[in-house]
Amino acid sequence: MKIVVLGNQARDFVNFWTVLLRRFLEGGHEVVCCVPGDDAQANAVLARPGVRLVHYRLDRKGLNPLRDTQTLLDLTRLLKAEAPDLLFTSTIKPVIYGCLAARLARIPRVYAAITGLGYAFEADTFFKKCVNLLGVGLYRLALRKAEGIFFQNQDDMDVFRQHGILAPDMRVLLTRGVGVDTTRFAPAHLPPLPPVFLLVGRLLEAKGLAEYAAAARMLKASCPQARFQVLGPPEQGLGRVSLDIVRGWEAQGDIEYLGRTDDVRPYLAAAHVLVLPSWREGTPTSIMEGMSMGRPAVVTDTAGCREVVREGVNGYLVPVRDSRALAAAMENFIREPESIARMGAAGREIAVMECDAEHVAAQMLRVMKIYGVTP
């Protein structure tokens, strides 16, 4: 069968969906990856034997209705031309406009992966509440005919049900995000102390970057030798943290900004503890990757994060937007460095037993088989 896989950037497929793509190919299916064409390097990696790339126009972060209408028209034309047997789509705009386009193109089977709720569901300002109303309406319309929906945590599923987005008879599955390749992210020896804390994530305010910088500033006073790093690409549009702000934190000595990378493993290996004070996640892949390499984590007690970190076992949970609590949790590792190896080993065990990408892909394929798909 022909499967179109739709996403918002090629890099996401390279980083997160390679196992599922391989499983599609191993099943003998024709795979078409539909992504924007703005990342030549990631496109080259993604264009493996058996995978055909098709590009479309997408403004990932903007709210311009003309651009989004153009995206819908592009996707409708593309799906009519490709006429796939199945559409698999992930991330916010590809899910919404991909599912709408699939209905217009009469694609028989549609599956959507909700990888996080994003800016529209923060709803802490009047503007965000308006965006939320628009997003809920679009999701209701788009997902009405989807055969299967994959969620990465129970909280997000509950939010969709509370907003009436999911029909009562709609079938859903919870997965551990996209999982982690536990072979590729193998355990790494801990580097020498002093401790290095690392936040991996796009430069978005919802990743808790400001709280992390504030917590680092507090800890620098009592433990000046500790290091606090940020690794991740700049972002555009709503909810971004500008590179100037990040550079300002760096100039003050609060954090070290490492830029972006195509391979996080050397940075994870060079760190002692992963930190993610996110306001909300789908399931944090960076934390699962760190767990797989034997690193404990400090995360917020919020959707997605609490799915993978267990208090006192493989890390600590702290309240959202609480830099003092975040600093206190990180200070535990400074005062008790022996806990880093112990909690890191526990995290590796959880990653292997519960978060392995092969298991996640197998779960998703089983759901597709139930709905008449032969994996």
N, C-alpha and C positions, 0 to 999 in steps of 0.2 A: 504494500500500500504506500501511498504518498503521504508524508507527514510534513506540514509546515510548522516550524517552531519560530515563534515571534517574540522579540524582545526589544528593549529600549537602547541597548548598546552591545556591540560585539564582545567587549571586554567582560561583560557579565557571563556570557556563554562560556568564554575561555576559563574564567575563574570558578564558575559555580555549576554549570550544567554539562560538563564534559562526560560524566559517567552516564547520564541519561541519554545523551546523544550517541555515545558508543553502544548502549543497549539497543537503541533504535536501529543502528546500522547492523549490529550482530543479528537482529531479527530479520534482516534482509529487506528492510524498508528503504524507500527513497526519502532522503531528508533534505528539506529546503530550509535554510536559516534566513529569516527575514529581519534585518537590522538596519539602522541608519548607517550611511557609508562614511562616517566622519573619523574613523579610527583605522587607518591603513594597516598598522602593525597588528592589531587584534584581528582584523579581517583576514590577514595572511595566515595567522595561527589557526583561525576557525575553519578556513577552507581546506580541510583535510580530505583525503579520498572518500568519496561517497557523500560528501556534504556540498550542496550548491548554495552559494550566497546570492541573495536578492536584497536590494536596498530600497528604502522608502524614506520619506521626509518626516521628521519628528522633532518637535520642540519639547524636550523632556520636562522642563521646569516651568515653562511659560503658561499663561492663561489666556492667550490670544485666541479668540474663537475662530478667526479666519484660518490661522495656522492649523488648529485642531481639525477644522472641517476639511482642510487639504489632506491631513493625515488620514482621515476617514475615507476620503475619495481614493487616495493612493492605495490604501489597503483593500478597499472593495475591488478596484481594478486588478490588483495583484492576485487576490484570492480567486476571482473569476477566471483569470488567465491560468493560474496553477491548478485550480480545481482539485485541491487535496481531499483525501478521505478523512483526514483528521487535522485539526488545528490545536496546537499546544501553545499557550501564551502566558507570559509572566510580566510582572511589574505593572504599575498603575495604568498608564496611558495605553500600552499595548493590550492590556486586558480589556479596558473599556472600548477602545476603538477597534481592536481586533475582533472582539465578540460581536460588536455591532456590524462590522463589515462582513463577518462570517454569516450573519443572518441575511444580509442583503445578497451575498453571493451564494446562499443556500449550501453552505458546507455542512455535511451530515453530522459530524461529531466534533464537539468543541470542549476543550478542557482548559481551565484557568488556574494558575498558581498565584495566590495572594501572598506576596513576599513581605508585606508590611503595609501599614495604613497610610503612612506619609503625612505630609503637611496638612492635608485637608481635614484630618481627623484630630488635630491638636486642639482646634476650636477654643483657644484661650483669648481671642480677640474678636471683635465684631466682624472684621474682614475674614478671619479664618472660619467663623461660623457661617458666613455666606458661602465660602468655598466648600464647606462641609455639606451644606444643603445641595449645592450643585453636584458634588461628587456622589452623594447618596443617590440622587435621582439618576445619574448616569449609570451607576453600578446596577441599580434595579432594572433599568432598561436593558443593559448589556448582558447581564447574567441570566436573564429570564429563560433562555433556551439552552444554556450550557448543560452538558451531561454530567460533568464532574468538576468539583472545585477542591483544590488542595490548599489547606491552611497550615501555617507554621506554628501556630499556638492557639490555645483554647480561647484566650481573650479576644483575639481578632475575630474568630468565628462568632463569639457571643455578640460582639459589636455589630456584625453584619446581620445577625438574627434580630437584635433589638431595633435596628433601623428598617427591618422589613425587606432587606436586600435578598435574602435567601428564601425561596419558596419552601413551605413546610415539607414537601416531599423531595427536595433537592438533596442529592447524595454528596457528602463531603468526606474528606480524609485529613487527619492531622499527620504531619510529617515533621521530622527534626530539620526543618529548613530544607536546604538542598543536600544536607549531610556534609561530611568531610572525607576526603581520600586519606584514610589513616595510614596507608602505605607511603604515599608521597609526603605526608606530614608526619614523619617518623619521630620518635623521641630524640631529643637533643640534650647533650650534657649542659648543665647549668654553667654560665660564665662566672668568673670570680666576682665577689662582692666589691664595692657597694652595690645596692640593688638598682636595677634599671626597670622603670615602669614604662609601659608602651600602650598607647591608644592607637588602634588601627581603624580608620574610618574616613569617609569623605568629610570635607570641611563644611559641616552643617551644624547649625545651632542645636538641633535636636539630638546630636550625638553627645551633647553635654560638654563641649569643648571649653566653654567659659567656666563651668564648674571644675573641670579638670585643672585648668590653669590656676584658678583660685586655690584649689587644694594643694597644688604643687608649691604655690607661693607660701602657704602656711607651713608646709613641711620643710621647705628650704631653710627656714629660720632655725629649726632644731636639728636638721640633718642635711647640712649643705652638700654633702658628698653624694646624696641620692640624685638620680637622673630621671627626668620625666620627658618622654619622647612622644611625638605625634607623627604618624605615618599615614598619608592619604592624599588624594588629589584635590585640588581646588574645585569648587562648584560654582555654578551660575544660577541666577534666578532666586525664587523665594526661599527664605530660610537659610541662606548661605552665610558662612562666616568668611569675611573677606581675608585675602592673603595679607593685607596690611595689618589687620588686627592680630593675626597669628604671628607675623613678624614682630609686632610690638611686644607680645608676650615673650617672644624669644629674646628681644633686645633687653627686656627687664630681667632676664635670667630665670624665668619661670619654667619654660619648656625648651625642648629642642625640636625644631621642625625638620623632618627627614625627607619631605617631598613625597613623590609618588614612586611606585615600583611595580614591575610586572611579576615579581617573585617575592612574597613576604617572608619566605622561610628563613633567610639569613637574619632578618630583623627579629623574628620571633626567637630564633636561637640565641641571639645576643641579649635578649631581655630576660628578666626574672619573673615578672608579673604582668599580665594583660589587664587593661583597665577600659571599661566602657560605661560611662555614666549617662547612657542614652535615655531619652524621654520615653521611647517606645521602639520596639524592634519587631521584625517578623520572627526570625531566630538568628542570632548574631553569628555569621559564618566566621568572622575573625576570632571570636572567642572559642568556637569549636576547633579551629585550626590550632590555636594556642594550646588548648587542652590536649589535642592529639600529639603535640610535641612535648607534653609534660610540663605545661605552665599553668599555675593557678590564676584566678581572675578575681577582680573586683568589679561588680556590675550593679546597676540599679535594680531594685525590686519592682520590676515592671514587666509588661507583656514581652514575651520572647526571651528576655535575659534570664528570668527565673526558671525557664524551661531547661536550661543547661547548667546553671550554677547552683549548687546546694550549699547553703549556709554552713560554714565550718568544715565542709568536706573537701570541696575543690576550690573554695574561694569564699568571698563575702558578698552579701547583698546589702545595699544601702538605699535610703529613700531618694526619690527623684529630685533633682535640683537642690541638693543639700551638699554643698562643698565641704562643710565641716565634718559631716558623717563620712564623706568620701575620703577626706584626709585621715580620719581616725582609722578607717579600714586599711588604707595603705600603710599607715604607721604600724599596724600589727605585724606586717611582713618585715619592716625595718627593725622592730624590736625582737622579733622571733624569726630570724632568717632560716632556722632549721625547718620551719613550717612550709617553706617554699617547695622543697623537694617532696615532702609528704603529700601536700595538697596537689602538687603537680602530677604525682603518680596516680592519685585518685581521679584526677581529671582525664588522664590518658585512658584509664579503665572505662570511665563513662563514655568517652568518645568512641572507643572500640565496640562496646556493647550496645550503645544506643544511637550513635550519631553517624555511623559509617555510611558513606554515600552509596555504596553498593546495596545496602539494606533499604535506604530511602528510595533508590531507583526501582528496586524490586517491588516495593509497596505500590508505587505509582503505576507500574506496569500491570500489577495484579488488578488494580482498579480499572484500568483501561481494558483489560481482558474481560472483566465482569460486564463491561458495557459493550462487548462485542468486538474488541480490538484484539488482534493476535500479535503479541509482542515477539 
